[in-house]
Amino acid sequence: MRRYHQFAVFLLGSLTAPLQAQRLYRFEVGVSGGYNVYASELELSSALGATLRAGYWIHGPLSVEADATFVQPKTTGVPQTSVSASSVSLWGLGNFPIGTVSTFFIKGGVGHVSYGSCPKVSVAGAGPCGGAGILQAGAGVRLPIRPTIFMRYEASMNRSMGSTNVSNFTVQAGVSVMLKSEPLKDSDGDGVYDRYDLCPNTPLGALVDKHGCPTDQDGDGVPDGIDRCPNTPPGAIVDAVGCPMDSDGDGVIDGLDKCPDTPKGALVDDVGCPIDSDQDGVPDGIDRCPLTPRGAVVDSMGCPIDTDGDGVPDGLDKCPNTPPGTPVDADGCPTGPGIAAVDTLATELHYTLPGTVWRLRSAKLEPESYPVLDSIVAVMEATPAATAEVNGYAQDRLVPIDNTRLSKERAEAVRDYLVKKGIEVSRITVFGRGSTVLVVPDTTEAARTTNRRVEIRVIRSP
């Protein structure tokens, strides 16, 4: 028994193994042998018979077929005589795939069964005669031998619709041949066959709906399955794999960025436009002197320009061509002879070395800081009584004592540069403020760069 079971499993597996892709079927013709069991009221013994059939596949899983069955049962009485029993039937079938090529089907239909013509005089034991309409139903499977040749196994029942209602049963096994069949193609490999695919050129890897059209949940034009950033905000411009682009590198996505040409390093607002706190035309993040007084003319780094070296920035200087060494008032105009040079500095000047000129956890001056420091040297040389207060600040990433130490080392590096350029060390004071005063919340790398700074205040002597 065990060996029989193993052989049956092997045979079924070999028959149902995929031979090729699913196919579109048109016509089915076949022949079957069957074992027919008749109702006891007919007084007929069970018998073998043959069936011929022809079918047409209408659409998808639906097909229709007609068949004719021929049987020669014998009567159960004495003497036994043979009866010619035949039937013709029309069926409707629902076909359901098992794997890629095998199918399970259910069917129902109507037909007519005939037991031959009735004699004028009834003979006892001669069996039934005449015919009757029948209702019938059944189920079965098709198992592949070749792509278009199948073994067909099924069982069915019919019930007569005459004055005497009787039911007969049949089991059959046979061969079906599919004519005019062709493989179902899926040219774009999206899992939807070409005949049903409304979008036949779907790119490889895209997810599709039941009609074969790509889905795009975030509406960015890149289909799901290919889209590596499937939650792109509406309106964003994306690359070939669906990820947002940021051409100017300011952290605001193209398409949402209202200022798409922001210079590198500038701080921006929520819509990608540069912030300019002192409104000097140089964006924060690039501006090395972010506290420039309103109206002052600045250089490309945002630091005030003082063409005549009188301590009053161009733009605020109402007398821009003051001779060197001439005492001036708050507007940059000469106040008369005999005034000490210390009075030439009418207001405080503020300078900043931003975080971009300091390497992380380093107090080494980079060459980018020299122009600002040279401007301070020029001002202090022109105003010998002026002093400088140098305040170092650190981002809030270390323990407080380390923040204070590092910020002071940066302030001292600025002092050392000024002294090297000829400014007396007694005119310079340094402070390490640590992370006690943050310009912006220390939550992003750009913010931490802004907070990592040194501010220099050139102060009028009291």
C-alpha positions as CSV (number, residue, x, y, z in Angstrom):
1,M,0.0,0.0,0.0
2,R,2.8,2.4,0.9
3,R,4.6,1.7,-2.4
4,Y,1.4,2.4,-4.3
5,H,1.0,5.7,-2.5
6,Q,4.6,6.7,-3.3
7,F,4.1,5.9,-7.0
8,A,0.8,7.8,-7.1
9,V,2.5,10.9,-5.6
10,F,5.4,10.6,-8.1
11,L,3.0,10.2,-11.0
12,L,0.8,13.2,-10.0
13,G,3.9,15.4,-9.4
14,S,5.3,14.5,-12.8
15,L,2.0,15.2,-14.6
16,T,1.4,18.5,-12.9
17,A,4.9,19.9,-13.1
18,P,5.0,23.2,-15.1
19,L,5.8,22.4,-18.7
20,Q,5.8,26.0,-19.9
21,A,3.9,29.3,-19.2
22,Q,0.1,29.4,-19.0
23,R,-1.7,29.2,-22.3
24,L,-4.7,30.7,-23.9
25,Y,-7.0,27.9,-24.9
26,R,-9.6,28.0,-27.8
27,F,-10.9,24.5,-28.7
28,E,-10.9,21.2,-26.7
29,V,-11.6,17.8,-28.2
30,G,-11.3,14.5,-26.4
31,V,-12.4,11.0,-25.7
32,S,-13.0,9.2,-22.4
33,G,-13.8,5.8,-21.1
34,G,-16.3,5.7,-18.2
35,Y,-17.9,3.5,-15.6
36,N,-21.7,4.1,-15.5
37,V,-23.9,3.3,-12.5
38,Y,-27.7,3.3,-13.0
39,A,-30.5,3.9,-10.6
40,S,-32.0,0.7,-9.2
41,E,-35.4,1.6,-10.7
42,L,-34.0,1.1,-14.2
43,E,-33.0,-2.5,-13.4
44,L,-29.7,-2.0,-15.3
45,S,-26.3,-3.2,-14.2
46,S,-23.3,-0.9,-14.1
47,A,-21.3,-0.9,-17.3
48,L,-18.4,0.6,-19.2
49,G,-19.0,3.2,-21.9
50,A,-17.3,5.8,-24.1
51,T,-17.7,9.5,-24.5
52,L,-16.7,11.9,-27.3
53,R,-16.6,15.7,-26.5
54,A,-15.8,19.0,-28.2
55,G,-15.6,22.3,-26.3
56,Y,-14.9,26.0,-26.8
57,W,-13.2,28.3,-24.3
58,I,-15.3,31.5,-24.3
59,H,-13.3,33.9,-22.0
60,G,-10.9,33.5,-19.2
61,P,-12.0,30.5,-17.0
62,L,-15.3,29.9,-18.8
63,S,-15.9,27.3,-21.5
64,V,-18.7,25.3,-23.1
65,E,-18.8,21.8,-24.5
66,A,-21.0,19.1,-26.0
67,D,-20.5,15.4,-25.5
68,A,-22.1,12.1,-26.5
69,T,-21.9,9.0,-24.4
70,F,-22.6,5.4,-25.5
71,V,-23.1,2.5,-23.1
72,Q,-24.4,-1.2,-23.4
73,P,-25.6,-2.1,-20.0
74,K,-27.5,-5.4,-19.3
75,T,-30.8,-5.8,-17.5
76,T,-30.7,-7.3,-14.0
77,G,-33.7,-9.6,-14.6
78,V,-33.8,-13.1,-16.2
79,P,-33.1,-13.4,-19.0
80,Q,-30.4,-10.7,-19.1
81,T,-30.5,-8.6,-22.3
82,S,-28.4,-5.7,-23.5
83,V,-29.8,-2.2,-23.7
84,S,-28.4,0.6,-25.9
85,A,-28.1,3.6,-23.6
86,S,-26.9,6.9,-25.1
87,S,-26.9,10.5,-24.1
88,V,-26.1,13.9,-25.6
89,S,-25.3,16.8,-23.3
90,L,-24.5,20.5,-23.3
91,W,-22.2,21.8,-20.5
92,G,-21.0,25.0,-19.1
93,L,-17.6,24.8,-17.3
94,G,-15.7,27.0,-14.8
95,N,-12.0,26.2,-15.1
96,F,-9.6,27.1,-12.3
97,P,-5.8,26.8,-12.5
98,I,-3.8,24.4,-10.3
99,G,-0.2,25.7,-10.6
100,T,0.6,27.0,-14.0
101,V,-0.9,24.4,-16.4
102,S,-3.2,22.0,-14.5
103,T,-6.8,22.9,-14.0
104,F,-9.7,21.9,-11.8
105,F,-13.2,22.4,-13.3
106,I,-16.8,22.2,-12.2
107,K,-19.6,21.8,-14.8
108,G,-23.3,21.8,-15.1
109,G,-25.7,21.3,-18.0
110,V,-28.7,19.7,-19.6
111,G,-29.1,16.8,-22.0
112,H,-31.2,13.9,-23.2
113,V,-30.8,10.2,-22.5
114,S,-32.2,7.5,-24.7
115,Y,-32.7,3.8,-23.9
116,G,-33.8,2.8,-27.4
117,S,-37.3,2.7,-29.0
118,C,-40.1,1.1,-27.0
119,P,-41.7,-2.1,-28.5
120,K,-45.5,-2.2,-29.1
121,V,-45.8,-5.1,-26.6
122,S,-43.8,-4.8,-23.4
123,V,-41.6,-7.8,-22.6
124,A,-40.8,-8.5,-18.9
125,G,-37.0,-8.1,-18.2
126,A,-36.3,-6.2,-21.4
127,G,-35.2,-3.1,-19.5
128,P,-36.1,0.5,-20.0
129,C,-36.9,2.1,-23.3
130,G,-37.7,5.6,-24.6
131,G,-35.9,8.7,-23.5
132,A,-36.0,11.7,-21.1
133,G,-34.4,15.1,-20.5
134,I,-31.8,15.3,-17.8
135,L,-30.2,17.9,-15.6
136,Q,-26.5,17.1,-14.7
137,A,-23.5,18.4,-12.8
138,G,-19.9,17.3,-12.3
139,A,-16.3,18.1,-11.5
140,G,-12.9,17.0,-12.5
141,V,-9.2,17.8,-13.3
142,R,-7.0,18.1,-16.3
143,L,-3.3,17.1,-15.8
144,P,-0.8,17.9,-18.5
145,I,1.1,15.4,-20.6
146,R,2.3,18.0,-23.1
147,P,1.5,21.7,-23.3
148,T,-1.7,21.0,-25.3
149,I,-2.4,17.4,-24.3
150,F,-4.1,16.6,-21.0
151,M,-5.3,13.6,-19.0
152,R,-8.8,14.3,-17.9
153,Y,-10.5,12.8,-14.9
154,E,-14.1,13.6,-13.8
155,A,-17.2,12.4,-12.1
156,S,-20.8,13.5,-12.9
157,M,-24.4,12.8,-12.0
158,N,-27.5,13.2,-14.0
159,R,-31.2,13.2,-13.0
160,S,-34.0,12.6,-15.4
161,M,-36.8,15.2,-15.7
162,G,-39.6,12.7,-16.8
163,S,-42.5,11.3,-14.8
164,T,-40.0,9.0,-13.0
165,N,-37.1,10.9,-11.5
166,V,-34.0,8.7,-11.3
167,S,-30.3,9.6,-10.9
168,N,-27.3,8.0,-12.6
169,F,-23.6,8.4,-11.9
170,T,-20.5,8.3,-14.1
171,V,-16.8,8.4,-13.5
172,Q,-14.5,8.9,-16.5
173,A,-10.9,9.1,-17.5
174,G,-9.6,10.2,-20.9
175,V,-7.5,12.5,-23.0
176,S,-8.2,16.0,-24.1
177,V,-6.3,17.9,-26.9
178,M,-6.3,21.7,-27.0
179,L,-6.5,23.1,-30.5
180,K,-5.5,26.6,-31.6
181,S,-4.0,27.3,-28.2
182,E,-1.1,29.7,-27.7
183,P,1.1,30.7,-24.8
184,L,-0.1,33.7,-22.7
185,K,2.6,36.3,-23.0
186,D,3.8,38.9,-20.5
187,S,6.1,41.0,-22.6
188,D,7.0,43.6,-19.8
189,G,7.2,40.9,-17.0
190,D,4.8,42.7,-14.7
191,G,2.7,39.6,-13.9
192,V,-0.2,40.7,-16.1
193,Y,-0.6,38.9,-19.4
194,D,-0.5,41.1,-22.6
195,R,-4.1,40.4,-23.5
196,Y,-5.2,41.9,-20.2
197,D,-2.4,44.5,-19.7
198,L,-3.6,48.1,-20.3
199,C,0.0,49.4,-19.8
200,P,2.1,47.0,-21.9
201,N,5.4,48.9,-21.5
202,T,5.8,48.9,-17.7
203,P,9.4,49.3,-16.7
204,L,11.0,46.2,-15.1
205,G,10.6,46.1,-11.3
206,A,7.6,48.4,-11.1
207,L,4.6,47.3,-9.0
208,V,1.3,47.3,-11.0
209,D,-2.4,47.1,-10.4
210,K,-4.7,44.4,-11.7
211,H,-4.8,46.1,-15.1
212,G,-0.9,46.0,-15.4
213,C,-0.5,49.8,-14.9
214,P,2.2,51.0,-12.5
215,T,1.2,52.3,-9.1
216,D,2.8,55.5,-7.7
217,Q,1.7,56.1,-4.1
218,D,3.6,59.4,-3.6
219,G,2.8,60.7,-7.1
220,D,6.4,61.6,-8.0
221,G,6.3,60.0,-11.4
222,V,8.5,57.0,-10.4
223,P,6.6,53.7,-10.0
224,D,6.4,51.9,-6.7
225,G,9.0,49.1,-6.7
226,I,11.5,51.3,-8.5
227,D,11.0,54.2,-6.2
228,R,13.7,54.1,-3.5
229,C,12.1,57.1,-1.7
230,P,8.4,56.1,-1.7
231,N,7.3,58.9,0.7
232,T,8.5,61.9,-1.3
233,P,6.4,65.0,-0.3
234,P,4.1,66.4,-3.1
235,G,5.7,68.8,-5.4
236,A,9.3,67.7,-4.9
237,I,11.5,67.1,-8.0
238,V,13.1,63.6,-7.9
239,D,15.8,61.7,-9.7
240,A,15.5,58.5,-11.8
241,V,15.0,56.3,-8.7
242,G,12.4,58.6,-7.0
243,C,14.6,60.4,-4.5
244,P,14.3,64.1,-3.9
245,M,16.9,66.4,-5.4
246,D,18.6,69.3,-3.7
247,S,20.6,71.1,-6.4
248,D,21.9,73.9,-4.1
249,G,22.5,71.6,-1.1
250,D,20.6,73.8,1.3
251,G,18.5,71.1,2.8
252,V,15.3,72.2,1.0
253,I,14.1,69.9,-1.8
254,D,14.0,71.1,-5.4
255,G,10.4,71.8,-6.3
256,L,9.7,73.0,-2.8
257,D,12.8,75.3,-2.8
258,K,11.7,78.9,-3.7
259,C,15.3,80.0,-3.9
260,P,16.9,77.1,-5.8
261,D,20.3,78.9,-6.4
262,T,21.3,79.5,-2.8
263,P,25.1,79.8,-2.4
264,K,26.8,76.9,-0.7
265,G,27.1,77.4,3.1
266,A,24.2,79.9,3.4
267,L,21.6,79.3,6.1
268,V,18.1,79.2,4.7
269,D,14.5,79.4,6.0
270,D,11.8,76.8,5.6
271,V,11.3,77.5,1.9
272,G,15.0,77.5,1.0
273,C,15.6,81.2,0.9
274,P,18.8,82.6,2.5
275,I,18.6,84.3,5.9
276,D,20.4,87.6,6.2
277,S,20.0,88.7,9.8
278,D,22.0,92.0,9.4
279,Q,20.6,92.7,5.9
280,D,24.0,93.4,4.5
281,G,23.4,91.3,1.4
282,V,25.6,88.4,2.5
283,P,23.6,85.4,3.8
284,D,24.1,84.0,7.3
285,G,26.5,81.1,7.3
286,I,28.6,82.9,4.8
287,D,28.6,86.2,6.6
288,R,31.7,86.4,8.8
289,C,30.6,89.7,10.4
290,P,26.9,88.9,11.1
291,L,26.4,92.0,13.3
292,T,27.2,94.6,10.6
293,P,25.4,97.9,11.4
294,R,22.5,98.6,9.0
295,G,23.6,100.6,5.9
296,A,27.3,99.7,6.0
297,V,29.0,98.6,2.8
298,V,30.5,95.1,3.1
299,D,32.9,92.9,1.3
300,S,32.1,89.4,-0.2
301,M,32.4,87.9,3.3
302,G,29.9,90.4,4.9
303,C,32.5,92.4,6.8
304,P,32.4,96.3,6.7
305,I,34.6,98.1,4.2
306,D,36.4,101.3,5.5
307,T,38.1,102.8,2.5
308,D,39.6,105.8,4.3
309,G,40.5,103.9,7.5
310,D,38.8,106.3,9.8
311,G,36.9,103.6,11.7
312,V,33.5,104.4,10.2
313,P,32.3,101.9,7.6
314,D,31.6,102.9,4.1
315,G,27.9,103.5,3.7
316,L,27.7,105.1,7.1
317,D,30.7,107.4,6.5
318,K,29.4,110.8,5.5
319,C,32.9,111.9,4.7
320,P,34.4,108.9,2.9
321,N,37.6,110.6,1.8
322,T,39.0,111.7,5.2
323,P,42.8,111.9,5.2
324,P,44.6,109.3,7.2
325,G,45.0,110.2,10.9
326,T,42.3,112.9,10.9
327,P,40.0,112.8,13.9
328,V,36.4,112.1,12.9
329,D,33.0,112.2,14.6
330,A,30.4,109.4,14.6
331,D,29.5,110.2,11.0
332,G,33.1,109.9,9.8
333,C,33.7,113.6,9.3
334,P,36.7,115.5,10.6
335,T,36.3,117.1,14.1
336,G,39.3,119.4,13.8
337,P,43.0,119.3,14.6
338,G,44.5,118.2,17.9
339,I,42.1,115.4,18.7
340,A,43.8,112.2,19.9
341,A,43.7,109.3,17.5
342,V,41.7,107.3,20.0
343,D,38.7,109.5,19.2
344,T,38.8,108.5,15.5
345,L,36.9,105.3,16.4
346,A,33.3,106.6,16.9
347,T,31.5,103.3,17.4
348,E,32.2,99.7,18.3
349,L,33.0,97.4,15.4
350,H,32.0,93.7,15.5
351,Y,33.6,90.9,13.6
352,T,33.0,87.2,13.5
353,L,35.1,84.2,12.5
354,P,32.3,81.7,11.7
355,G,32.4,78.0,12.3
356,T,33.3,77.3,8.7
357,V,36.9,78.5,9.4
358,W,37.3,76.3,12.4
359,R,37.8,72.6,12.1
360,L,35.8,70.4,14.4
361,R,37.5,70.4,17.9
362,S,40.4,72.4,16.6
363,A,41.8,75.8,17.6
364,K,44.0,76.2,14.5
365,L,43.4,79.3,12.4
366,E,42.7,78.5,8.8
367,P,43.7,80.9,5.9
368,E,40.0,81.9,5.3
369,S,40.2,83.9,8.6
370,Y,43.1,86.1,7.6
371,P,41.1,88.8,5.7
372,V,38.9,89.5,8.6
373,L,41.8,89.6,11.1
374,D,43.8,91.8,8.8
375,S,40.8,94.2,8.7
376,I,40.9,94.3,12.5
377,V,44.7,95.0,12.5
378,A,44.1,97.9,10.1
379,V,41.5,99.5,12.3
380,M,43.5,99.1,15.5
381,E,46.6,100.5,13.8
382,A,44.6,103.5,12.7
383,T,43.2,104.0,16.2
384,P,46.1,103.3,18.7
385,A,43.9,103.6,21.8
386,A,41.3,101.0,20.6
387,T,41.1,97.7,22.3
388,A,39.8,94.3,21.2
389,E,37.7,91.9,23.1
390,V,37.9,88.4,21.7
391,N,35.1,86.0,22.7
392,G,35.4,82.3,21.8
393,Y,32.3,80.1,21.5
394,A,31.9,76.3,21.0
395,Q,29.0,74.2,19.9
396,D,27.2,72.3,22.6
397,R,28.7,68.8,21.9
398,L,31.2,68.3,24.7
399,V,31.1,68.5,28.4
400,P,31.0,72.2,29.6
401,I,34.6,72.3,30.8
402,D,35.8,71.0,27.4
403,N,33.6,73.5,25.6
404,T,35.1,76.4,27.7
405,R,38.7,75.2,27.1
406,L,38.2,74.8,23.3
407,S,36.5,78.2,22.9
408,K,39.3,80.0,24.9
409,E,42.0,78.3,22.8
410,R,40.3,79.7,19.7
411,A,40.1,83.2,21.2
412,E,43.8,82.9,22.1
413,A,44.7,81.9,18.5
414,V,43.0,85.1,17.3
415,R,45.0,87.1,19.9
416,D,48.2,85.5,18.9
417,Y,47.6,86.4,15.2
418,L,46.9,90.1,16.1
419,V,50.0,90.3,18.2
420,K,52.1,88.8,15.5
421,K,50.8,91.5,13.2
422,G,52.0,94.2,15.6
423,I,49.1,94.9,17.9
424,E,50.2,95.1,21.6
425,V,49.0,92.1,23.6
426,S,47.9,94.5,26.4
427,R,45.2,95.9,24.0
428,I,43.6,92.5,23.6
429,T,41.5,90.5,26.1
430,V,40.3,87.0,25.5
431,F,37.4,85.0,26.9
432,G,36.3,81.4,26.5
433,R,32.5,81.5,26.6
434,G,32.0,77.8,25.9
435,S,28.4,77.0,24.7
436,T,26.8,79.5,27.0
437,V,25.4,81.6,24.2
438,L,24.1,79.7,21.1
439,V,23.2,81.7,18.0
440,V,20.7,79.0,16.9
441,P,19.4,75.8,18.6
442,D,22.3,73.3,18.4
443,T,20.2,70.6,16.6
444,T,21.7,70.2,13.1
445,E,25.2,70.2,11.7
446,A,24.6,73.5,10.0
447,A,23.4,75.0,13.3
448,R,26.4,73.6,15.2
449,T,28.7,75.1,12.6
450,T,27.1,78.5,13.2
451,N,27.5,78.2,16.9
452,R,31.2,77.3,16.6
453,R,32.6,80.9,16.2
454,V,34.8,83.6,17.5
455,E,33.4,87.1,17.9
456,I,35.8,90.1,18.0
457,R,34.6,93.5,19.4
458,V,36.9,96.5,18.7
459,I,36.0,98.9,21.4
460,R,36.5,102.7,21.8
461,S,38.7,103.6,24.7
462,P,36.8,105.2,27.6
